């Protein structure tokens, strides 16, 4: 992306602006903001290695960050997670 922006800026002699409104927010704040905006988090998946039915693994870094964010926001994560093996 950076290479494309650089090429575009140089060839077209235009400035590139990147807007990152969530960069300074915690995961919990992002979850709260999304909830306030009506995001249906049941339709989202953060998992790096979902199961065949599309269920999140609950173990990868992305799942752990997501779960932590929902916990921080005080909201239950509606995403389906795989059952843990006993």
PDB file with one MODEL, atoms N, CA, C and O in Angstrom:
MODEL        1
ATOM      1  N   UNK A   1       0.821  -1.173   0.000  1.00  0.00           N
ATOM      2  CA  UNK A   1       0.000   0.000   0.000  1.00  0.00           C
ATOM      3  C   UNK A   1       0.874   1.250   0.000  1.00  0.00           C
ATOM      4  O   UNK A   1       0.606   2.210  -0.722  1.00  0.00           O
ATOM      5  N   UNK A   2       1.914   1.225   0.812  1.00  0.00           N
ATOM      6  CA  UNK A   2       2.811   2.382   0.864  1.00  0.00           C
ATOM      7  C   UNK A   2       3.463   2.622  -0.489  1.00  0.00           C
ATOM      8  O   UNK A   2       3.613   3.768  -0.913  1.00  0.00           O
ATOM      9  N   UNK A   3       3.856   1.537  -1.174  1.00  0.00           N
ATOM     10  CA  UNK A   3       4.471   1.678  -2.494  1.00  0.00           C
ATOM     11  C   UNK A   3       3.493   2.284  -3.497  1.00  0.00           C
ATOM     12  O   UNK A   3       3.869   3.139  -4.299  1.00  0.00           O
ATOM     13  N   UNK A   4       2.239   1.837  -3.449  1.00  0.00           N
ATOM     14  CA  UNK A   4       1.230   2.398  -4.347  1.00  0.00           C
ATOM     15  C   UNK A   4       1.013   3.878  -4.066  1.00  0.00           C
ATOM     16  O   UNK A   4       0.918   4.686  -4.990  1.00  0.00           O
ATOM     17  N   UNK A   5       0.936   4.226  -2.803  1.00  0.00           N
ATOM     18  CA  UNK A   5       0.727   5.623  -2.434  1.00  0.00           C
ATOM     19  C   UNK A   5       1.904   6.478  -2.868  1.00  0.00           C
ATOM     20  O   UNK A   5       1.724   7.595  -3.353  1.00  0.00           O
ATOM     21  N   UNK A   6       3.108   5.953  -2.692  1.00  0.00           N
ATOM     22  CA  UNK A   6       4.304   6.693  -3.100  1.00  0.00           C
ATOM     23  C   UNK A   6       4.311   6.891  -4.610  1.00  0.00           C
ATOM     24  O   UNK A   6       4.547   8.000  -5.089  1.00  0.00           O
ATOM     25  N   UNK A   7       4.055   5.829  -5.360  1.00  0.00           N
ATOM     26  CA  UNK A   7       4.032   5.927  -6.821  1.00  0.00           C
ATOM     27  C   UNK A   7       2.946   6.896  -7.275  1.00  0.00           C
ATOM     28  O   UNK A   7       3.182   7.735  -8.145  1.00  0.00           O
ATOM     29  N   UNK A   8       1.780   6.783  -6.698  1.00  0.00           N
ATOM     30  CA  UNK A   8       0.679   7.672  -7.064  1.00  0.00           C
ATOM     31  C   UNK A   8       1.039   9.123  -6.763  1.00  0.00           C
ATOM     32  O   UNK A   8       0.798  10.017  -7.574  1.00  0.00           O
ATOM     33  N   UNK A   9       1.613   9.340  -5.598  1.00  0.00           N
ATOM     34  CA  UNK A   9       1.993  10.696  -5.202  1.00  0.00           C
ATOM     35  C   UNK A   9       3.059  11.282  -6.098  1.00  0.00           C
ATOM     36  O   UNK A   9       2.999  12.460  -6.450  1.00  0.00           O
ATOM     37  N   UNK A  10       4.041  10.468  -6.474  1.00  0.00           N
ATOM     38  CA  UNK A  10       5.143  10.949  -7.315  1.00  0.00           C
ATOM     39  C   UNK A  10       4.676  11.153  -8.748  1.00  0.00           C
ATOM     40  O   UNK A  10       4.920  12.204  -9.339  1.00  0.00           O
ATOM     41  N   UNK A  11       4.004  10.150  -9.310  1.00  0.00           N
ATOM     42  CA  UNK A  11       3.588  10.227 -10.712  1.00  0.00           C
ATOM     43  C   UNK A  11       2.502  11.276 -10.938  1.00  0.00           C
ATOM     44  O   UNK A  11       2.541  12.007 -11.928  1.00  0.00           O
ATOM     45  N   UNK A  12       1.555  11.350 -10.041  1.00  0.00           N
ATOM     46  CA  UNK A  12       0.447  12.293 -10.218  1.00  0.00           C
ATOM     47  C   UNK A  12       0.724  13.627  -9.532  1.00  0.00           C
ATOM     48  O   UNK A  12      -0.054  14.574  -9.646  1.00  0.00           O
ATOM     49  N   UNK A  13       1.838  13.682  -8.822  1.00  0.00           N
ATOM     50  CA  UNK A  13       2.212  14.887  -8.080  1.00  0.00           C
ATOM     51  C   UNK A  13       1.089  15.330  -7.142  1.00  0.00           C
ATOM     52  O   UNK A  13       0.714  16.502  -7.082  1.00  0.00           O
ATOM     53  N   UNK A  14       0.573  14.345  -6.417  1.00  0.00           N
ATOM     54  CA  UNK A  14      -0.492  14.610  -5.452  1.00  0.00           C
ATOM     55  C   UNK A  14      -0.039  14.167  -4.073  1.00  0.00           C
ATOM     56  O   UNK A  14       0.829  13.307  -3.929  1.00  0.00           O
ATOM     57  N   UNK A  15      -0.634  14.760  -3.087  1.00  0.00           N
ATOM     58  CA  UNK A  15      -0.355  14.351  -1.715  1.00  0.00           C
ATOM     59  C   UNK A  15      -1.325  13.242  -1.319  1.00  0.00           C
ATOM     60  O   UNK A  15      -2.490  13.237  -1.716  1.00  0.00           O
ATOM     61  N   UNK A  16      -0.824  12.326  -0.542  1.00  0.00           N
ATOM     62  CA  UNK A  16      -1.640  11.225  -0.037  1.00  0.00           C
ATOM     63  C   UNK A  16      -1.890  11.464   1.447  1.00  0.00           C
ATOM     64  O   UNK A  16      -0.962  11.746   2.205  1.00  0.00           O
ATOM     65  N   UNK A  17      -3.142  11.352   1.852  1.00  0.00           N
ATOM     66  CA  UNK A  17      -3.503  11.441   3.268  1.00  0.00           C
ATOM     67  C   UNK A  17      -4.109  10.123   3.691  1.00  0.00           C
ATOM     68  O   UNK A  17      -4.991   9.590   3.017  1.00  0.00           O
ATOM     69  N   UNK A  18      -3.646   9.606   4.785  1.00  0.00           N
ATOM     70  CA  UNK A  18      -4.199   8.369   5.331  1.00  0.00           C
ATOM     71  C   UNK A  18      -4.904   8.721   6.630  1.00  0.00           C
ATOM     72  O   UNK A  18      -4.304   9.280   7.549  1.00  0.00           O
ATOM     73  N   UNK A  19      -6.181   8.385   6.692  1.00  0.00           N
ATOM     74  CA  UNK A  19      -7.006   8.686   7.863  1.00  0.00           C
ATOM     75  C   UNK A  19      -7.135   7.410   8.698  1.00  0.00           C
ATOM     76  O   UNK A  19      -7.607   6.388   8.200  1.00  0.00           O
ATOM     77  N   UNK A  20      -6.725   7.467   9.941  1.00  0.00           N
ATOM     78  CA  UNK A  20      -6.770   6.297  10.833  1.00  0.00           C
ATOM     79  C   UNK A  20      -7.508   6.660  12.124  1.00  0.00           C
ATOM     80  O   UNK A  20      -6.876   6.878  13.157  1.00  0.00           O
ATOM     81  N   UNK A  21      -8.831   6.726  12.069  1.00  0.00           N
ATOM     82  CA  UNK A  21      -9.592   7.212  13.222  1.00  0.00           C
ATOM     83  C   UNK A  21      -9.556   6.303  14.453  1.00  0.00           C
ATOM     84  O   UNK A  21      -9.871   6.757  15.553  1.00  0.00           O
ATOM     85  N   UNK A  22      -9.187   5.060  14.296  1.00  0.00           N
ATOM     86  CA  UNK A  22      -9.206   4.134  15.431  1.00  0.00           C
ATOM     87  C   UNK A  22      -7.836   3.879  16.038  1.00  0.00           C
ATOM     88  O   UNK A  22      -7.726   3.146  17.020  1.00  0.00           O
ATOM     89  N   UNK A  23      -6.805   4.463  15.478  1.00  0.00           N
ATOM     90  CA  UNK A  23      -5.440   4.102  15.852  1.00  0.00           C
ATOM     91  C   UNK A  23      -5.118   4.358  17.325  1.00  0.00           C
ATOM     92  O   UNK A  23      -4.317   3.627  17.907  1.00  0.00           O
ATOM     93  N   UNK A  24      -5.711   5.358  17.929  1.00  0.00           N
ATOM     94  CA  UNK A  24      -5.411   5.675  19.326  1.00  0.00           C
ATOM     95  C   UNK A  24      -6.422   5.084  20.307  1.00  0.00           C
ATOM     96  O   UNK A  24      -6.366   5.369  21.503  1.00  0.00           O
ATOM     97  N   UNK A  25      -7.341   4.266  19.808  1.00  0.00           N
ATOM     98  CA  UNK A  25      -8.351   3.652  20.672  1.00  0.00           C
ATOM     99  C   UNK A  25      -7.913   2.259  21.111  1.00  0.00           C
ATOM    100  O   UNK A  25      -7.183   1.573  20.395  1.00  0.00           O
ATOM    101  N   UNK A  26      -8.361   1.850  22.286  1.00  0.00           N
ATOM    102  CA  UNK A  26      -8.129   0.472  22.726  1.00  0.00           C
ATOM    103  C   UNK A  26      -9.126  -0.426  22.003  1.00  0.00           C
ATOM    104  O   UNK A  26     -10.081   0.059  21.396  1.00  0.00           O
ATOM    105  N   UNK A  27      -8.902  -1.734  22.070  1.00  0.00           N
ATOM    106  CA  UNK A  27      -9.850  -2.677  21.462  1.00  0.00           C
ATOM    107  C   UNK A  27     -11.227  -2.518  22.097  1.00  0.00           C
ATOM    108  O   UNK A  27     -12.245  -2.577  21.407  1.00  0.00           O
ATOM    109  N   UNK A  28     -11.255  -2.317  23.402  1.00  0.00           N
ATOM    110  CA  UNK A  28     -12.531  -2.121  24.092  1.00  0.00           C
ATOM    111  C   UNK A  28     -13.267  -0.888  23.605  1.00  0.00           C
ATOM    112  O   UNK A  28     -14.483  -0.923  23.417  1.00  0.00           O
ATOM    113  N   UNK A  29     -12.544   0.196  23.400  1.00  0.00           N
ATOM    114  CA  UNK A  29     -13.155   1.422  22.886  1.00  0.00           C
ATOM    115  C   UNK A  29     -13.672   1.225  21.463  1.00  0.00           C
ATOM    116  O   UNK A  29     -14.712   1.770  21.092  1.00  0.00           O
ATOM    117  N   UNK A  30     -12.944   0.447  20.672  1.00  0.00           N
ATOM    118  CA  UNK A  30     -13.387   0.161  19.303  1.00  0.00           C
ATOM    119  C   UNK A  30     -14.678  -0.650  19.332  1.00  0.00           C
ATOM    120  O   UNK A  30     -15.599  -0.378  18.562  1.00  0.00           O
ATOM    121  N   UNK A  31     -14.749  -1.644  20.216  1.00  0.00           N
ATOM    122  CA  UNK A  31     -15.969  -2.453  20.355  1.00  0.00           C
ATOM    123  C   UNK A  31     -17.132  -1.560  20.793  1.00  0.00           C
ATOM    124  O   UNK A  31     -18.231  -1.668  20.250  1.00  0.00           O
ATOM    125  N   UNK A  32     -16.899  -0.691  21.759  1.00  0.00           N
ATOM    126  CA  UNK A  32     -17.955   0.217  22.221  1.00  0.00           C
ATOM    127  C   UNK A  32     -18.425   1.136  21.098  1.00  0.00           C
ATOM    128  O   UNK A  32     -19.625   1.346  20.923  1.00  0.00           O
ATOM    129  N   UNK A  33     -17.489   1.677  20.347  1.00  0.00           N
ATOM    130  CA  UNK A  33     -17.852   2.577  19.246  1.00  0.00           C
ATOM    131  C   UNK A  33     -18.637   1.819  18.175  1.00  0.00           C
ATOM    132  O   UNK A  33     -19.647   2.313  17.675  1.00  0.00           O
ATOM    133  N   UNK A  34     -18.175   0.630  17.828  1.00  0.00           N
ATOM    134  CA  UNK A  34     -18.891  -0.171  16.840  1.00  0.00           C
ATOM    135  C   UNK A  34     -20.297  -0.518  17.292  1.00  0.00           C
ATOM    136  O   UNK A  34     -21.240  -0.471  16.502  1.00  0.00           O
ATOM    137  N   UNK A  35     -20.438  -0.868  18.565  1.00  0.00           N
ATOM    138  CA  UNK A  35     -21.756  -1.181  19.115  1.00  0.00           C
ATOM    139  C   UNK A  35     -22.666   0.040  19.032  1.00  0.00           C
ATOM    140  O   UNK A  35     -23.832  -0.077  18.657  1.00  0.00           O
ATOM    141  N   UNK A  36     -22.142   1.199  19.378  1.00  0.00           N
ATOM    142  CA  UNK A  36     -22.925   2.439  19.304  1.00  0.00           C
ATOM    143  C   UNK A  36     -23.348   2.748  17.866  1.00  0.00           C
ATOM    144  O   UNK A  36     -24.393   3.357  17.641  1.00  0.00           O
ATOM    145  N   UNK A  37     -22.539   2.330  16.904  1.00  0.00           N
ATOM    146  CA  UNK A  37     -22.852   2.561  15.488  1.00  0.00           C
ATOM    147  C   UNK A  37     -23.743   1.474  14.896  1.00  0.00           C
ATOM    148  O   UNK A  37     -24.128   1.548  13.729  1.00  0.00           O
ATOM    149  N   UNK A  38     -24.072   0.456  15.708  1.00  0.00           N
ATOM    150  CA  UNK A  38     -24.967  -0.602  15.242  1.00  0.00           C
ATOM    151  C   UNK A  38     -24.277  -1.746  14.519  1.00  0.00           C
ATOM    152  O   UNK A  38     -24.931  -2.499  13.798  1.00  0.00           O
ATOM    153  N   UNK A  39     -22.966  -1.892  14.698  1.00  0.00           N
ATOM    154  CA  UNK A  39     -22.249  -2.999  14.059  1.00  0.00           C
ATOM    155  C   UNK A  39     -22.748  -4.320  14.632  1.00  0.00           C
ATOM    156  O   UNK A  39     -22.848  -4.474  15.850  1.00  0.00           O
ATOM    157  N   UNK A  40     -23.061  -5.266  13.762  1.00  0.00           N
ATOM    158  CA  UNK A  40     -23.467  -6.607  14.190  1.00  0.00           C
ATOM    159  C   UNK A  40     -22.211  -7.463  14.273  1.00  0.00           C
ATOM    160  O   UNK A  40     -21.798  -8.065  13.282  1.00  0.00           O
ATOM    161  N   UNK A  41     -21.613  -7.515  15.441  1.00  0.00           N
ATOM    162  CA  UNK A  41     -20.364  -8.245  15.621  1.00  0.00           C
ATOM    163  C   UNK A  41     -20.527  -9.748  15.426  1.00  0.00           C
ATOM    164  O   UNK A  41     -19.529 -10.456  15.285  1.00  0.00           O
ATOM    165  N   UNK A  42     -21.759 -10.252  15.415  1.00  0.00           N
ATOM    166  CA  UNK A  42     -21.987 -11.671  15.126  1.00  0.00           C
ATOM    167  C   UNK A  42     -21.626 -11.977  13.673  1.00  0.00           C
ATOM    168  O   UNK A  42     -21.391 -13.132  13.319  1.00  0.00           O
ATOM    169  N   UNK A  43     -21.581 -10.945  12.837  1.00  0.00           N
ATOM    170  CA  UNK A  43     -21.255 -11.107  11.422  1.00  0.00           C
ATOM    171  C   UNK A  43     -19.780 -10.854  11.134  1.00  0.00           C
ATOM    172  O   UNK A  43     -19.379 -10.800   9.972  1.00  0.00           O
ATOM    173  N   UNK A  44     -18.970 -10.698  12.174  1.00  0.00           N
ATOM    174  CA  UNK A  44     -17.544 -10.428  11.987  1.00  0.00           C
ATOM    175  C   UNK A  44     -16.711 -11.562  12.552  1.00  0.00           C
ATOM    176  O   UNK A  44     -17.141 -12.274  13.460  1.00  0.00           O
ATOM    177  N   UNK A  45     -15.521 -11.720  12.008  1.00  0.00           N
ATOM    178  CA  UNK A  45     -14.607 -12.772  12.444  1.00  0.00           C
ATOM    179  C   UNK A  45     -13.197 -12.205  12.437  1.00  0.00           C
ATOM    180  O   UNK A  45     -12.781 -11.583  11.459  1.00  0.00           O
ATOM    181  N   UNK A  46     -12.467 -12.415  13.510  1.00  0.00           N
ATOM    182  CA  UNK A  46     -11.099 -11.911  13.620  1.00  0.00           C
ATOM    183  C   UNK A  46     -10.066 -13.025  13.559  1.00  0.00           C
ATOM    184  O   UNK A  46      -8.871 -12.750  13.440  1.00  0.00           O
ATOM    185  N   UNK A  47     -10.497 -14.259  13.637  1.00  0.00           N
ATOM    186  CA  UNK A  47      -9.633 -15.429  13.788  1.00  0.00           C
ATOM    187  C   UNK A  47      -8.687 -15.646  12.606  1.00  0.00           C
ATOM    188  O   UNK A  47      -9.064 -15.485  11.445  1.00  0.00           O
ATOM    189  N   UNK A  48      -7.443 -16.018  12.938  1.00  0.00           N
ATOM    190  CA  UNK A  48      -6.453 -16.373  11.917  1.00  0.00           C
ATOM    191  C   UNK A  48      -6.666 -17.785  11.386  1.00  0.00           C
ATOM    192  O   UNK A  48      -6.242 -18.097  10.274  1.00  0.00           O
ATOM    193  N   UNK A  49      -7.319 -18.642  12.167  1.00  0.00           N
ATOM    194  CA  UNK A  49      -7.445 -20.055  11.801  1.00  0.00           C
ATOM    195  C   UNK A  49      -8.836 -20.588  12.148  1.00  0.00           C
ATOM    196  O   UNK A  49      -8.965 -21.464  13.003  1.00  0.00           O
ATOM    197  N   UNK A  50      -9.882 -20.067  11.489  1.00  0.00           N
ATOM    198  CA  UNK A  50     -11.232 -20.522  11.816  1.00  0.00           C
ATOM    199  C   UNK A  50     -11.460 -21.971  11.388  1.00  0.00           C
ATOM    200  O   UNK A  50     -10.798 -22.483  10.485  1.00  0.00           O
ATOM    201  N   UNK A  51     -12.409 -22.611  12.054  1.00  0.00           N
ATOM    202  CA  UNK A  51     -12.759 -23.989  11.722  1.00  0.00           C
ATOM    203  C   UNK A  51     -13.541 -24.050  10.423  1.00  0.00           C
ATOM    204  O   UNK A  51     -13.872 -23.017   9.841  1.00  0.00           O
ATOM    205  N   UNK A  52     -13.839 -25.266   9.965  1.00  0.00           N
ATOM    206  CA  UNK A  52     -14.538 -25.444   8.687  1.00  0.00           C
ATOM    207  C   UNK A  52     -15.924 -24.788   8.647  1.00  0.00           C
ATOM    208  O   UNK A  52     -16.396 -24.401   7.578  1.00  0.00           O
ATOM    209  N   UNK A  53     -16.571 -24.665   9.803  1.00  0.00           N
ATOM    210  CA  UNK A  53     -17.898 -24.036   9.841  1.00  0.00           C
ATOM    211  C   UNK A  53     -17.806 -22.525  10.039  1.00  0.00           C
ATOM    212  O   UNK A  53     -18.825 -21.850  10.185  1.00  0.00           O
ATOM    213  N   UNK A  54     -16.574 -21.997  10.043  1.00  0.00           N
ATOM    214  CA  UNK A  54     -16.392 -20.566  10.220  1.00  0.00           C
ATOM    215  C   UNK A  54     -16.347 -20.120  11.669  1.00  0.00           C
ATOM    216  O   UNK A  54     -16.419 -18.925  11.955  1.00  0.00           O
ATOM    217  N   UNK A  55     -16.227 -21.068  12.581  1.00  0.00           N
ATOM    218  CA  UNK A  55     -16.135 -20.721  14.004  1.00  0.00           C
ATOM    219  C   UNK A  55     -14.707 -20.308  14.345  1.00  0.00           C
ATOM    220  O   UNK A  55     -13.744 -20.898  13.855  1.00  0.00           O
ATOM    221  N   UNK A  56     -14.586 -19.295  15.184  1.00  0.00           N
ATOM    222  CA  UNK A  56     -13.273 -18.814  15.614  1.00  0.00           C
ATOM    223  C   UNK A  56     -12.616 -19.840  16.532  1.00  0.00           C
ATOM    224  O   UNK A  56     -13.296 -20.554  17.268  1.00  0.00           O
ATOM    225  N   UNK A  57     -11.281 -19.904  16.478  1.00  0.00           N
ATOM    226  CA  UNK A  57     -10.557 -20.891  17.290  1.00  0.00           C
ATOM    227  C   UNK A  57     -10.515 -20.510  18.764  1.00  0.00           C
ATOM    228  O   UNK A  57     -10.486 -21.388  19.627  1.00  0.00           O
ATOM    229  N   UNK A  58     -10.511 -19.212  19.064  1.00  0.00           N
ATOM    230  CA  UNK A  58     -10.455 -18.755  20.447  1.00  0.00           C
ATOM    231  C   UNK A  58      -9.064 -18.783  21.051  1.00  0.00           C
ATOM    232  O   UNK A  58      -8.881 -18.389  22.203  1.00  0.00           O
ATOM    233  N   UNK A  59      -8.080 -19.244  20.290  1.00  0.00           N
ATOM    234  CA  UNK A  59      -6.725 -19.419  20.815  1.00  0.00           C
ATOM    235  C   UNK A  59      -5.682 -18.509  20.165  1.00  0.00           C
ATOM    236  O   UNK A  59      -4.696 -18.152  20.811  1.00  0.00           O
ATOM    237  N   UNK A  60      -5.878 -18.133  18.919  1.00  0.00           N
ATOM    238  CA  UNK A  60      -4.863 -17.339  18.211  1.00  0.00           C
ATOM    239  C   UNK A  60      -4.797 -15.917  18.777  1.00  0.00           C
ATOM    240  O   UNK A  60      -5.674 -15.495  19.530  1.00  0.00           O
ATOM    241  N   UNK A  61      -3.755 -15.197  18.405  1.00  0.00           N
ATOM    242  CA  UNK A  61      -3.581 -13.829  18.903  1.00  0.00           C
ATOM    243  C   UNK A  61      -4.785 -12.945  18.577  1.00  0.00           C
ATOM    244  O   UNK A  61      -5.220 -12.151  19.411  1.00  0.00           O
ATOM    245  N   UNK A  62      -5.320 -13.082  17.366  1.00  0.00           N
ATOM    246  CA  UNK A  62      -6.455 -12.247  16.970  1.00  0.00           C
ATOM    247  C   UNK A  62      -7.676 -12.539  17.837  1.00  0.00           C
ATOM    248  O   UNK A  62      -8.375 -11.616  18.256  1.00  0.00           O
ATOM    249  N   UNK A  63      -7.933 -13.807  18.105  1.00  0.00           N
ATOM    250  CA  UNK A  63      -9.063 -14.175  18.971  1.00  0.00           C
ATOM    251  C   UNK A  63      -8.856 -13.651  20.385  1.00  0.00           C
ATOM    252  O   UNK A  63      -9.782 -13.126  21.003  1.00  0.00           O
ATOM    253  N   UNK A  64      -7.642 -13.797  20.888  1.00  0.00           N
ATOM    254  CA  UNK A  64      -7.353 -13.336  22.248  1.00  0.00           C
ATOM    255  C   UNK A  64      -7.517 -11.820  22.363  1.00  0.00           C
ATOM    256  O   UNK A  64      -8.068 -11.332  23.350  1.00  0.00           O
ATOM    257  N   UNK A  65      -7.048 -11.075  21.368  1.00  0.00           N
ATOM    258  CA  UNK A  65      -7.220  -9.619  21.372  1.00  0.00           C
ATOM    259  C   UNK A  65      -8.697  -9.239  21.290  1.00  0.00           C
ATOM    260  O   UNK A  65      -9.148  -8.313  21.964  1.00  0.00           O
ATOM    261  N   UNK A  66      -9.433  -9.956  20.467  1.00  0.00           N
ATOM    262  CA  UNK A  66     -10.871  -9.688  20.329  1.00  0.00           C
ATOM    263  C   UNK A  66     -11.593  -9.951  21.644  1.00  0.00           C
ATOM    264  O   UNK A  66     -12.373  -9.119  22.108  1.00  0.00           O
ATOM    265  N   UNK A  67     -11.331 -11.106  22.240  1.00  0.00           N
ATOM    266  CA  UNK A  67     -11.981 -11.446  23.505  1.00  0.00           C
ATOM    267  C   UNK A  67     -11.640 -10.433  24.594  1.00  0.00           C
ATOM    268  O   UNK A  67     -12.500 -10.046  25.384  1.00  0.00           O
ATOM    269  N   UNK A  68     -10.389 -10.013  24.626  1.00  0.00           N
ATOM    270  CA  UNK A  68      -9.959  -9.008  25.604  1.00  0.00           C
ATOM    271  C   UNK A  68     -10.695  -7.686  25.368  1.00  0.00           C
ATOM    272  O   UNK A  68     -11.114  -7.027  26.319  1.00  0.00           O
ATOM    273  N   UNK A  69     -10.849  -7.305  24.107  1.00  0.00           N
ATOM    274  CA  UNK A  69     -11.555  -6.070  23.776  1.00  0.00           C
ATOM    275  C   UNK A  69     -13.013  -6.103  24.197  1.00  0.00           C
ATOM    276  O   UNK A  69     -13.526  -5.132  24.753  1.00  0.00           O
ATOM    277  N   UNK A  70     -13.680  -7.218  23.935  1.00  0.00           N
ATOM    278  CA  UNK A  70     -15.079  -7.342  24.345  1.00  0.00           C
ATOM    279  C   UNK A  70     -15.193  -7.334  25.866  1.00  0.00           C
ATOM    280  O   UNK A  70     -16.107  -6.719  26.417  1.00  0.00           O
ATOM    281  N   UNK A  71     -14.270  -8.013  26.547  1.00  0.00           N
ATOM    282  CA  UNK A  71     -14.280  -8.016  28.015  1.00  0.00           C
ATOM    283  C   UNK A  71     -14.062  -6.604  28.548  1.00  0.00           C
ATOM    284  O   UNK A  71     -14.739  -6.177  29.483  1.00  0.00           O
ATOM    285  N   UNK A  72     -13.115  -5.882  27.951  1.00  0.00           N
ATOM    286  CA  UNK A  72     -12.835  -4.503  28.367  1.00  0.00           C
ATOM    287  C   UNK A  72     -14.060  -3.615  28.175  1.00  0.00           C
ATOM    288  O   UNK A  72     -14.314  -2.712  28.972  1.00  0.00           O
ATOM    289  N   UNK A  73     -14.820  -3.880  27.106  1.00  0.00           N
ATOM    290  CA  UNK A  73     -16.017  -3.089  26.815  1.00  0.00           C
ATOM    291  C   UNK A  73     -17.205  -3.521  27.668  1.00  0.00           C
ATOM    292  O   UNK A  73     -18.219  -2.823  27.716  1.00  0.00           O
ATOM    293  N   UNK A  74     -17.089  -4.670  28.343  1.00  0.00           N
ATOM    294  CA  UNK A  74     -18.199  -5.176  29.144  1.00  0.00           C
ATOM    295  C   UNK A  74     -19.329  -5.724  28.297  1.00  0.00           C
ATOM    296  O   UNK A  74     -20.494  -5.696  28.696  1.00  0.00           O
ATOM    297  N   UNK A  75     -18.971  -6.224  27.119  1.00  0.00           N
ATOM    298  CA  UNK A  75     -19.952  -6.739  26.162  1.00  0.00           C
ATOM    299  C   UNK A  75     -19.583  -8.178  25.824  1.00  0.00           C
ATOM    300  O   UNK A  75     -18.407  -8.496  25.646  1.00  0.00           O
ATOM    301  N   UNK A  76     -20.582  -9.044  25.736  1.00  0.00           N
ATOM    302  CA  UNK A  76     -20.344 -10.438  25.372  1.00  0.00           C
ATOM    303  C   UNK A  76     -20.069 -10.535  23.873  1.00  0.00           C
ATOM    304  O   UNK A  76     -20.796  -9.953  23.067  1.00  0.00           O
ATOM    305  N   UNK A  77     -19.028 -11.264  23.502  1.00  0.00           N
ATOM    306  CA  UNK A  77     -18.684 -11.443  22.083  1.00  0.00           C
ATOM    307  C   UNK A  77     -19.674 -12.425  21.460  1.00  0.00           C
ATOM    308  O   UNK A  77     -19.740 -13.579  21.884  1.00  0.00           O
ATOM    309  N   UNK A  78     -20.445 -11.988  20.460  1.00  0.00           N
ATOM    310  CA  UNK A  78     -21.438 -12.866  19.854  1.00  0.00           C
ATOM    311  C   UNK A  78     -20.881 -13.824  18.796  1.00  0.00           C
ATOM    312  O   UNK A  78     -21.628 -14.638  18.254  1.00  0.00           O
ATOM    313  N   UNK A  79     -19.598 -13.739  18.500  1.00  0.00           N
ATOM    314  CA  UNK A  79     -19.012 -14.610  17.469  1.00  0.00           C
ATOM    315  C   UNK A  79     -19.043 -16.063  17.935  1.00  0.00           C
ATOM    316  O   UNK A  79     -18.848 -16.342  19.118  1.00  0.00           O
ATOM    317  N   UNK A  80     -19.285 -16.982  17.012  1.00  0.00           N
ATOM    318  CA  UNK A  80     -19.241 -18.399  17.387  1.00  0.00           C
ATOM    319  C   UNK A  80     -17.796 -18.879  17.508  1.00  0.00           C
ATOM    320  O   UNK A  80     -16.969 -18.616  16.636  1.00  0.00           O
ATOM    321  N   UNK A  81     -17.509 -19.577  18.586  1.00  0.00           N
ATOM    322  CA  UNK A  81     -16.176 -20.126  18.833  1.00  0.00           C
ATOM    323  C   UNK A  81     -16.252 -21.645  18.830  1.00  0.00           C
ATOM    324  O   UNK A  81     -17.279 -22.224  19.180  1.00  0.00           O
ATOM    325  N   UNK A  82     -15.156 -22.285  18.431  1.00  0.00           N
ATOM    326  CA  UNK A  82     -15.079 -23.747  18.446  1.00  0.00           C
ATOM    327  C   UNK A  82     -15.080 -24.240  19.887  1.00  0.00           C
ATOM    328  O   UNK A  82     -14.608 -23.557  20.795  1.00  0.00           O
ATOM    329  N   UNK A  83     -15.615 -25.431  20.074  1.00  0.00           N
ATOM    330  CA  UNK A  83     -15.582 -26.073  21.388  1.00  0.00           C
ATOM    331  C   UNK A  83     -14.150 -26.483  21.677  1.00  0.00           C
ATOM    332  O   UNK A  83     -13.456 -26.994  20.798  1.00  0.00           O
ATOM    333  N   UNK A  84     -13.705 -26.260  22.910  1.00  0.00           N
ATOM    334  CA  UNK A  84     -12.360 -26.683  23.290  1.00  0.00           C
ATOM    335  C   UNK A  84     -12.366 -28.182  23.562  1.00  0.00           C
ATOM    336  O   UNK A  84     -13.288 -28.706  24.187  1.00  0.00           O
ATOM    337  N   UNK A  85     -11.321 -28.870  23.084  1.00  0.00           N
ATOM    338  CA  UNK A  85     -11.193 -30.310  23.337  1.00  0.00           C
ATOM    339  C   UNK A  85     -10.851 -30.520  24.806  1.00  0.00           C
ATOM    340  O   UNK A  85     -10.067 -29.771  25.389  1.00  0.00           O
ATOM    341  N   UNK A  86     -11.451 -31.548  25.392  1.00  0.00           N
ATOM    342  CA  UNK A  86     -11.187 -31.816  26.816  1.00  0.00           C
ATOM    343  C   UNK A  86      -9.920 -32.595  26.996  1.00  0.00           C
ATOM    344  O   UNK A  86      -9.543 -32.909  28.125  1.00  0.00           O
TER     345      UNK A  86
ENDMDL
END
